[in-house]
Amino acid sequence: MAEEIHYKPAYELAELIRTRALSPVEVVQAHLDRIEEVNPRLNAIVIFPQEDPLALAREAEAAVMRGDELGPLHGVPFTLKDCIETAGLRMTLGSKLMADNVSEQDALVYTRLKQAGGILLGKTNMPEFALWWETGNLVFGLTRNPWNTEHTAGGSSGGEASAVASGMSPLGLGTDLGGSIREPSAFCGLVGLKPTIGRVPYTGIQPQVIFRAIHVGPMVRTVRDAALAMSVLAGPDGADPYAIDAPVQDYMNLDGPVSGLRVGFSPTAGIAVEPQVQAAINGAAEAMAGLGIQVEPMEIPGLREKDAGVISAVMYNAEAAFYAGPTIEGREGELTEVFRQRFLSAPPRPLPEYLEAMTQWEMLKKEVREYFSGYDLFLAPTVPMPSFPHGQTEFNIEGEALNGRHALRGTVPWDLTGSPAISVPFGFTADGLPLAVQLIGRHYDEWTLLRAAHALEGASGERRNPAL
């Protein structure tokens, strides 16, 4: 059974532990064995905890045997992206500038996972300061995709995606400023949920920039696991100003009816998308229609007319360079080449351009609110292409020449609007790489989003694990 444990979803592990069909020690040991087996090839987990996970597992097992009240993640292992604070443990942000940095506090999400009974296995790799669409840095090196180790695992939560997809962890947390939960989840065949802005507090997570567009959320193997994570993580903390006291939802109640939901869909959402990805969107629309969902072709004009990629490039580059300036000053030579080119070599943004980007941002949010006044969900590509070879920075999609940032063109708009969005695996390429689709919902209506994603997941066909 040990060979199977590392690919069981988190919700199933929690139930097996609760019913004494598996012990926390067995579960943690199976994942530690898997880490030893595949992490040297993938380089996904890069920092390991001071507390022995097996010792914590033995304590968790004793609690089960005593009949103690158990948390929803009792004995279940998890991993965290290396930008989430854990007191006494390194947090490098993938930068040589912070290679020896040790956190003095626990991020709220880490505290909530521990209080729910979860056991930390390690922290996962990321690009420098979480600001790139592929995962590699000068501290830990390159992370590889378990489906094809010559291909990218995505970014900036690529280490988390690689760890969960390969069975090293059943549950991980990533952050998302331009697609950093959903893009690597799509590339690695995972479910990646970006909740509504503030639904899960960002307290104790770095980098502390552009709060109105940055999110934290789960990266898992099933939609039910995402719902389980939300049941633990969601709710205000009194510190994050964007974490408001929104109505609590029953995230785990996923089997309610979805018939009658109104869903607009677009195979391109106004950007260049490879045909095989478009086919996945069309297939998902057909599957949802078969579930009784009202599905119709639909474009949101703002996605095409107000280029979210341009808005984010202006806003993120200007603000990230400003906030990172004090940390970087005098140590520019220790930065990765891509970071230097993107944030230090580019000329300063003129104020009129910055203000125009802010205006376009507000107009995009307005148009999306108008769309959701008549529809429950929007179905669109998560990413415009499957995972690509490491280091590839140029693409040609149906005759259009594009740069590497195009990988985030399907995800960036929903960070700008703060909308909840989930990437769901949906089929494979002829080469065996995962394909994915994205569902977007109304603010603070993760329950509808999760129910529809769960139903779509059930209609998505064959599920596989990477053959490592």
Beta strands, then each sheet from edge to edge (+ up, - down):
strand 1: 45-47
strand 2: 77-81
strand 3: 119-124
strand 4: 136-137
strand 5: 141-142
strand 6: 144-145
strand 7: 148-152
strand 8: 171-176
strand 9: 191-194
strand 10: 215-220
strand 11: 262-265
strand 12: 294-297
strand 13: 377-381
strand 14: 394-397
strand 15: 400-403
strand 16: 421-428
strand 17: 434-441
sheet 1: 1+ 3- 2- 8- 10+ 9- 16+ 17- 13+ 11+ 12+
sheet 2: 4+ 5-
sheet 3: 6+ 7-
sheet 4: 14+ 15-
end
